[in-house]
Amino acid sequence: MNRSRGLLILLASATSVATSSVSASPASAAPPTGGPAQVALAVSPPPSAEPPAAAPPSDGPGPVEGPAPEVAEFDDPIVAALQPVSGGLTSKDVAERSVARSPMLAAKQAEVEAAEAQLDQTLYQFIPRVEASASYVRLSQAQLNFDTGGEGFIVGAQNEGILGYGPCGDIPLLNCVVDQEGEPVAAVPLEFDIEDPPLNGITLQAQLGVPISDYIARLPTAKKAGKAQIRAAEYAAKAEELTTQKDARLAYYDWVRAVASKVALQESLERTEARLLDAEAGFEAGVASKADVMRLDAAVATLTAATIRAENFQILAEQALAIQMGDDKFERYQIGEDLFTAKAPLADVDDLPTMIQESEDQRYEMRAFAASTESLDYAIKTTRAGYYPRLDGFAEATYANPNQRFFPLEPVFNGSWSAGVSLTFVMNEAINASAKVKELEANQRGLDAQREALRRGLAIEVASAHAERQSVLAELEYIERANESAAEGYRVAVDLYQVGDATTTDILDAEYERVDATLRNINAKIDLIIADIKLMYAIGRLEPVGASEG
């Protein structure tokens, strides 16, 4: 009786802890480990109402004479509850729907698109700059007058050529300076007067700038940096996809575990209630004490509460699945995956150092860090181009009325153009580039440190998953033996009952042992599936949803 009391106390405390852990994180994507799904493992059959050893043979039940009643073939309720249903839910279904509707994965995919857009922006900066403009200007009234006030004169000849000395035209008696045709050279007042200068200015202009030096010093490395950043974002998205898939599968198997636990508790409750009825009958017949009846009644109450909690936990697990898959409403799902067919064993999972190295080579998180580091390296090379002078080509074409390139100014459209190259060095830009390089180098060192931390974390993750799987495999051997022993114990109890050497209580106990052994076996198989998933994920072998499995 003391052993039964201790087990019942363990049941009550375990279910209480499981309930508190569920309420602490209601938004969890999967039911927490250690909830009612694990409680049934600690439940042992409630105490039976044993008749006093000194009871007179005439007062107690005597041996059964004649043929005993037939015992119905044992139908394990857990096995029946976990049978796959056509159209039921499988772990692959959960993974596919979770990946298709994952908000975190959508965010990672948006980061890929953002990286692609950033690369486009970078490349557009190296396209020759083409600029066109049109302007209109209204000028104030002005008078352009170069009159010297009669104090200055300008000398000019009528014909081109060498000046000479000869007769002064109509006065042959006088000689003067003449041009090559004999016409006298004359002096006139120095005056330049534009009576009506243009007051409206219209200018059409096109400019072209070509960053010649950037094509050599910046473009190749900037393009490589952008492509590396895209790869980093793609690797991060792929890693998030596999994480979502892994979490979805684990949530599915936790839900299956909750279903099995609820069935086991219900069966335990039904058998305890039957034994309570036997104890009450024994108490009325004087072969059982009141204390036995009260202990069984307390066990029924405890199991009833545990069954209610297990039912609520199953509902919570189903709701977690619905949230994980992005379903609009909570549904009661049915199991569609065969849990009893043996899975093919994993290959090459015995050498721990090899698996750790494989995780470093295959995990997309490590690839994302490597691509990010490469992107920073190219960004540093691009920034260092700011240390040197830059060479630019330029050209412009102007069509204006009036065009300033033509004199005197006239209110008519005229075209002009110019082209050339310029070599410039800006000290401030070189200093700023040096500071930017230091920042990028610091970011690169930080990224390297994070990558090393991730590498160590992966090593721990692989070692933990490997150790967990080895423990489950070792446990499975003993659980299989316990399952076989429970089946043999039930067979022996039935044989003894057939010849009158066992009671109904003995049959109930044997049936419970089979249910409990089945639950432990199912939990162990689920543990192995979960351990395989964790190990495959840890070493980078988990295939994306839709890829060939197996």
C-alpha atoms as one frame of an Amber mdcrd trajectory, in Angstrom:
protein
   0.000   0.000   0.000   2.860   2.402   0.733   4.256   1.861  -2.787   0.887
   2.650  -4.353   0.502   5.760  -2.220   3.932   6.998  -3.321   3.119   6.425
  -6.997  -0.160   8.285  -6.664   1.643  11.214  -5.039   4.147  11.144  -7.938
   1.241  11.201 -10.404  -0.373  14.202  -8.714   2.857  16.188  -8.510   3.865
  15.355 -12.099   0.536  16.418 -13.545   0.645  19.619 -11.468   4.089  20.492
 -12.808   2.978  19.713 -16.375  -0.086  21.947 -16.050   1.968  24.848 -14.703
   4.512  24.480 -17.518   1.738  24.600 -20.127   0.116  27.703 -18.638   3.483
  29.459 -18.439   3.904  29.365 -22.226   0.503  29.107 -23.930   1.795  30.452
 -27.182   4.380  27.751 -27.575   4.342  26.128 -30.962   4.538  22.645 -29.444
   3.490  21.117 -26.124   6.311  21.261 -23.606   8.153  18.071 -22.847   7.334
  16.641 -19.486   3.597  17.340 -19.576   0.816  14.796 -19.247   2.271  13.041
 -22.244   5.004  11.770 -19.899   2.879  11.412 -16.756   1.488   7.992 -17.576
   4.966   6.551 -17.443   4.984   7.118 -13.672   1.520   5.731 -13.065   1.319
   2.238 -11.601  -1.887   0.315 -11.045  -3.856   1.519  -8.019  -3.798  -0.644
  -4.907  -6.097  -3.596  -4.904  -8.408  -4.599  -2.148  -6.559  -7.651  -0.903
  -8.579  -9.871   1.411  -7.129 -10.322   4.890  -4.750 -13.253   5.049  -6.465
 -14.703   8.097  -9.975 -14.546   6.677 -11.910 -17.785   7.169 -12.241 -19.790
   4.012 -16.000 -19.869   4.452 -16.241 -15.997   4.434 -13.943 -15.345   1.511
 -14.266 -16.305  -2.101 -13.525 -19.950  -2.607 -11.843 -21.514  -5.587 -13.770
 -21.558  -8.807 -15.207 -24.923  -9.585 -16.129 -26.049 -13.031 -15.111 -24.267
 -16.228 -14.135 -20.610 -15.702 -15.643 -17.911 -17.933 -13.803 -17.125 -21.142
 -11.524 -14.047 -21.130 -12.012 -11.747 -24.089  -9.015 -11.266 -26.319  -6.964
  -8.321 -25.115  -7.282  -5.237 -27.286  -4.612  -2.712 -26.367  -6.383   0.681
 -26.261  -3.210   2.667 -27.004  -2.442   0.655 -30.130  -6.040   1.114 -31.245
  -5.948   4.873 -30.592  -2.717   5.356 -32.556  -3.730   3.426 -35.658  -3.396
   5.634 -38.739  -6.621   6.968 -40.235  -7.007   7.517 -43.959  -6.752  11.245
 -44.571  -5.334  11.797 -41.096  -2.546  14.170 -40.200   1.095  13.140 -40.692
   4.311  14.825 -39.618   5.068  15.611 -43.269   1.692  17.350 -43.630   2.440
  19.469 -40.576   5.910  20.329 -41.892   4.649  21.300 -45.352   1.833  23.495
 -44.063   4.063  25.094 -41.443   6.723  25.957 -44.012   4.151  27.316 -46.470
   2.633  29.656 -43.837   5.593  30.490 -41.612   5.852  34.257 -40.951   9.511
  33.926 -39.973  10.296  32.202 -43.261   8.399  34.915 -45.141  10.548  37.512
 -43.355  13.734  35.689 -44.390  12.549  35.509 -48.001  11.852  39.240 -47.900
  15.456  39.754 -46.787  16.578  37.887 -49.906  14.536  40.239 -52.080  15.959
  43.226 -50.200  19.515  41.976 -50.839  18.744  41.617 -54.542  17.365  45.162
 -54.634  20.496  46.465 -52.882  22.666  44.846 -55.540  20.600  46.551 -58.253
  21.059  49.899 -56.492  24.810  49.329 -56.325  25.056  48.541 -60.033  22.895
  51.513 -60.985  25.431  53.823 -59.323  27.972  52.900 -62.002  25.743  53.679
 -64.984  26.946  56.833 -66.785  25.088  59.813 -65.347  22.809  61.446 -67.912
  21.150  64.719 -66.974  18.830  66.905 -69.041  17.500  70.332 -68.083  15.385
  73.114 -69.529  15.191  76.637 -68.143  13.637  79.994 -68.875  15.036  83.316
 -67.604  13.516  86.789 -67.843  16.185  89.529 -67.792  15.758  93.102 -66.650
  16.029  95.959 -69.128  19.663  96.939 -69.787  21.512  99.226 -72.221  24.936
  98.074 -73.345  26.863 101.290 -74.246  30.633 101.477 -74.551  30.656 105.283
 -75.421  33.921 106.908 -74.207  32.426 110.404 -74.180  34.430 111.641 -77.152
  37.741 111.129 -75.434  38.809 108.148 -77.449  38.922 107.135 -81.109  39.618
 104.009 -83.045  41.617 103.947 -86.283  40.562 101.639 -89.073  41.199 100.865
 -92.729  38.550 100.107 -95.312  40.522  97.348 -97.055  42.655  94.526 -95.761
  46.363  94.664 -96.319  49.504  96.658 -95.606  49.131 100.314 -94.880  51.166
 102.865 -96.900  51.675 106.590 -97.502  50.083 108.285-100.467  47.669 110.908
-101.829  44.685 111.580 -99.687  41.933 110.752-102.130  40.191 113.917-103.401
  43.036 116.140-102.198  45.998 114.960-104.264  48.239 117.711-102.991  48.225
 116.163 -99.559  49.681 112.838 -98.568  48.312 110.586 -95.760  48.199 106.996
 -94.556  46.318 104.835 -97.025  45.397 101.149 -97.204  46.494  98.744 -99.873
  43.787 100.058-102.269  44.857 103.678-101.741  41.912 104.574 -99.549  42.813
 106.924 -96.672  42.854 105.462 -93.118  40.359 107.259 -90.862  39.685 107.641
 -87.112  36.163 107.465 -85.627  34.865 107.788 -82.027  35.250 104.647 -79.857
  31.570 103.579 -79.337  29.868 100.140 -79.057  26.149 100.351 -78.626  23.604
  97.479 -78.677  20.269  99.140 -78.865  17.962  96.181 -77.958  19.672  93.327
 -75.968  17.553  90.124 -75.545  15.451  90.052 -72.358  14.210  86.424 -72.534
  16.557  83.477 -72.066  15.627  79.855 -72.943  18.200  77.112 -72.407  18.048
  73.377 -73.242  21.015  71.426 -71.905  22.139  67.769 -71.683  25.064  66.559
 -69.546  26.869  63.199 -69.428  29.182  61.994 -66.632  31.179  58.746 -66.821
  32.970  57.419 -63.645  35.905  55.930 -65.519  38.055  54.993 -62.527  35.101
  53.404 -60.669  34.748  50.814 -63.418  38.197  49.534 -62.492  38.526  50.190
 -58.757  34.964  49.797 -57.428  32.551  47.994 -59.750  34.047  44.430 -59.696
  34.320  44.206 -55.894  31.006  45.964 -55.254  29.205  43.500 -57.501  30.823
  40.513 -55.765  29.911  41.923 -52.351  26.267  42.252 -53.369  26.105  38.703
 -54.735  27.701  37.323 -51.560  25.108  39.145 -49.464  22.328  37.596 -51.544
  23.786  34.142 -50.944  23.943  34.852 -47.216  20.272  35.833 -47.185  19.333
  32.724 -49.192  21.241  30.462 -46.790  19.542  32.124 -43.827  16.145  31.554
 -45.440  16.970  27.904 -46.106  18.106  27.467 -42.483  14.844  28.993 -41.256
  12.892  26.633 -43.503  14.615  23.572 -42.019  14.154  24.908 -38.476  10.451
  25.431 -39.103  10.176  21.941 -40.547  11.992  20.410 -37.580   9.874  22.253
 -35.007   6.686  21.262 -36.839   7.584  17.569 -36.808   8.501  17.682 -33.111
   5.187  19.374 -32.345   3.378  16.609 -34.221   5.006  13.827 -32.226   4.412
  15.646 -28.945   0.734  15.751 -29.888   0.782  12.005 -30.642   2.409  11.426
 -27.283  -0.357  13.439 -25.617  -2.995  11.274 -27.333  -1.345   8.078 -26.086
  -0.999   9.464 -22.567  -4.656  10.455 -22.411  -5.745   6.973 -23.504  -3.474
   5.337 -20.903  -4.874   7.506 -18.127  -8.433   6.799 -19.211  -7.755   3.063
 -19.159  -6.136   3.322 -15.742  -9.144   5.257 -14.479 -11.599   2.687 -15.801
  -9.717  -0.210 -14.199  -9.385   1.634 -10.899 -13.102   2.372 -10.873 -13.794
  -1.348 -11.457 -11.548  -2.295  -8.583 -13.246   0.283  -6.377 -16.535  -1.475
  -7.041 -14.912  -4.801  -6.098 -13.511  -3.270  -2.916 -16.881  -1.841  -1.953
 -18.449  -5.256  -2.508 -15.680  -6.836  -0.436 -16.245  -4.310   2.312 -19.945
  -5.190   2.365 -18.970  -8.870   2.554 -16.493  -8.179   5.345 -13.379  -9.199
   3.409 -12.013  -5.661   2.807 -11.386  -2.769   5.163 -12.794   0.731   4.946
  -9.249   2.040   4.502  -8.877  -0.019   1.319 -12.071   1.473  -0.062 -11.007
   5.035   0.783  -7.571   4.572  -0.775  -9.130   3.359  -4.006 -11.633   6.197
  -3.946  -8.757   8.675  -3.580  -6.970   6.979  -6.458 -10.090   7.360  -8.629
 -10.265  11.069  -7.780  -6.586  11.585  -8.560  -6.804   9.726 -11.858  -9.956
  11.613 -12.817  -8.134  14.927 -12.362  -5.124  13.615 -14.259  -7.356  12.415
 -17.112  -8.997  15.842 -17.351  -5.587  17.477 -17.473  -4.419  15.022 -20.120
  -7.498  15.773 -22.217  -6.860  19.511 -21.914  -3.217  18.951 -22.746  -4.180
  17.083 -25.902  -6.459  19.961 -26.875  -3.594  22.379 -26.245  -1.305  20.241
 -28.393  -3.856  20.296 -31.224  -4.215  24.049 -30.891  -0.427  24.383 -31.003
  -0.419  22.356 -34.224  -3.121  24.585 -35.707  -1.111  27.700 -34.849   2.079
  26.106 -36.164   0.376  25.318 -39.489  -1.386  28.674 -39.693  -4.909  27.180
 -39.708  -7.731  29.675 -39.330  -9.550  27.642 -36.694  -8.786  24.942 -34.149
  -9.633  21.454 -35.305  -9.600  17.986 -33.776  -7.032  16.166 -35.825  -6.681
  12.438 -36.427  -3.439  10.507 -36.626  -2.507   9.562 -40.171   1.056   8.286
 -39.692   1.981   4.678 -38.998   4.009   4.674 -35.797   4.353   0.924 -35.484
   6.261   0.167 -38.687   9.992   0.066 -38.054  11.934   2.904 -39.667  15.140
   2.348 -41.573  18.146   2.940 -39.315  20.264   6.022 -39.902  23.550   5.546
 -41.697  26.940   6.919 -40.641  25.845   8.215 -37.243  28.419   6.522 -35.027
  31.518   8.683 -35.490  30.903  11.841 -33.458  33.908  13.907 -34.722  32.935
  13.160 -38.317  29.345  14.253 -37.666  30.535  17.480 -36.007  32.672  18.264
 -39.052  29.747  17.418 -41.306  27.541  19.872 -39.434  30.127  22.635 -39.940
  30.206  21.864 -43.666  26.499  21.308 -44.293  24.530  23.570 -41.962  23.110
  26.568 -43.792  23.783  28.801 -40.788  27.524  28.277 -41.258  27.210  28.921
 -44.991  25.348  32.156 -44.280  28.145  33.341 -41.985  30.771  32.460 -44.597
  28.886  34.393 -47.293  28.438  37.406 -44.998  32.164  37.403 -44.213  32.953
  37.268 -47.938  30.594  40.186 -48.566  32.343  42.300 -45.927  35.726  41.443
 -47.410  34.675  42.740 -50.829  33.065  45.802 -49.229  36.409  46.664 -47.600
  38.179  46.420 -50.964  35.545  48.644 -52.565  35.834  51.273 -49.844  39.633
  51.406 -50.114  39.259  52.807 -53.635  38.425  56.112 -51.932  42.104  56.470
 -50.978  43.052  57.387 -54.560  42.155  60.139 -57.072  39.213  59.452 -59.327
  38.998  59.962 -63.072  35.706  61.085 -64.621  34.689  61.852 -68.177  32.083
  64.497 -68.988  30.275  66.059 -71.928  27.540  68.634 -72.365  25.408  70.026
 -75.194  23.542  73.350 -75.021  20.815  74.755 -77.241  19.900  78.251 -76.042
  18.301  81.525 -77.002  20.487  83.515 -76.671  23.518  81.277 -76.436  26.252
  82.846 -74.269  28.880  81.299 -76.511  27.873  83.665 -79.342  28.615  87.425
 -79.432  26.951  89.719 -79.732  23.924  88.292 -78.008  20.997  87.844 -80.342
  17.472  86.546 -79.622  17.943  83.398 -81.698  18.627  79.696 -80.819  22.195
  78.491 -81.228  23.806  75.175 -80.247  27.138  74.486 -78.585  28.923  71.549
 -76.879  31.912  70.635 -74.738  33.643  67.396 -73.584  36.627  66.420 -71.445
  38.036  64.421 -68.530  38.819  65.424 -64.956  41.122  63.943 -62.339  40.101
  64.867 -58.794  41.272  64.027 -55.307  39.252  65.031 -52.242  41.140  64.756
 -48.981  37.955  64.557 -46.905  36.707  61.560 -48.883  40.003  59.723 -48.375
  39.855  60.312 -44.599  36.227  59.168 -44.486  37.096  56.036 -46.501  39.808
  55.170 -43.979  37.335  55.399 -41.086  34.779  53.341 -43.027  37.352  50.600
 -43.661  38.084  50.405 -39.923  34.363  50.014 -39.224  33.985  47.227 -41.773
  37.048  45.415 -40.435  35.601  45.567 -36.909  32.305  44.185 -38.204  34.209
  41.384 -39.918  36.016  40.458 -36.698  32.695  40.419 -34.865  31.208  38.200
 -37.559  34.136  35.804 -37.250  33.583  35.601 -33.490  29.888  34.875 -33.977
  30.741  32.192 -36.501  33.099  30.527 -34.015  30.396  30.666 -31.343  27.984
  29.038 -33.786  30.545  26.343 -34.611  30.920  25.473 -30.953  27.164  25.519
 -30.491  26.745  23.124 -33.400  29.304  20.771 -31.887  27.338  20.737 -28.622
  24.064  20.281 -30.497  25.405  17.313 -32.464  26.939  15.715 -29.365  23.702
  16.191 -27.415  21.524  14.768 -30.198  23.887  11.810 -30.614  23.922  11.063
 -26.880  20.139  11.331 -26.708  19.740   8.915 -29.578  22.162   6.427 -28.042
  20.244   6.568 -24.765  16.939   5.949 -26.522  18.374   2.993 -28.450  19.671
   1.456 -25.233  16.362   2.072 -23.516  14.441   0.494 -26.366  16.142  -2.855
 -25.794  14.935  -3.019 -22.194  11.492  -1.667 -23.052  11.065  -4.358 -25.677
  11.914  -6.941 -23.015   9.428  -5.319 -20.622   6.773  -5.387 -23.333   7.382
  -9.080 -23.963   7.296  -9.793 -20.217   4.008  -7.914 -19.839   2.486  -9.907
 -22.692   3.711 -13.170 -21.167   2.439 -12.112 -17.728  -0.968 -11.437 -19.186
  -0.981 -14.849 -20.885  -0.077 -16.577 -17.620  -2.761 -14.641 -15.725  -5.363
 -15.703 -18.273  -4.262 -19.338 -18.006  -4.472 -19.207 -14.188  -7.867 -17.534
 -14.383  -9.107 -20.301 -16.656  -8.270 -22.915 -14.007  -9.517 -20.831 -11.076
  -6.127 -19.851  -9.631  -6.463 -16.128 -10.484  -9.128 -13.518  -9.887 -10.590
 -10.743 -12.009  -8.301  -8.329 -10.196  -5.292 -10.323 -11.392  -6.560 -10.019
 -14.963  -7.056  -6.261 -14.565  -3.540  -5.906 -13.181  -2.101  -7.904 -16.066
  -4.031  -5.852 -18.590  -2.769  -2.638 -17.009   0.789  -3.888 -17.171   0.325
  -4.467 -20.899  -1.155  -0.973 -21.384   1.674   0.584 -19.391   4.287  -1.416
 -21.321   2.694  -0.384 -24.609   2.747   3.276 -23.560   6.396   3.043 -22.619
   7.130   1.343 -25.919   5.259   3.986 -27.911   6.987   6.775 -26.004  10.351
   5.167 -26.654   9.620   4.866 -30.381   8.513   8.487 -30.486  11.666   9.422
 -28.590  13.725   7.611 -31.232  11.924   9.397 -34.072  12.481  12.738 -32.337
  16.125  11.894 -31.647  16.633  10.973 -35.319  15.067  14.263 -36.427  17.228
  16.275 -34.045  20.386  14.458 -35.102  19.654  14.791 -38.823  18.921  18.487
 -38.311  22.047  18.998 -36.203  24.438  17.483 -38.747  22.706  19.126 -41.728
  21.125  16.077 -43.341  17.490  17.044 -42.839  15.963  17.286 -46.304  13.654
  20.201 -47.161   9.943  19.457 -47.377   9.084  17.981 -50.753  12.503  16.413
 -51.302  12.860  12.659 -51.344  12.856  11.294 -47.842  14.573   8.182 -46.737
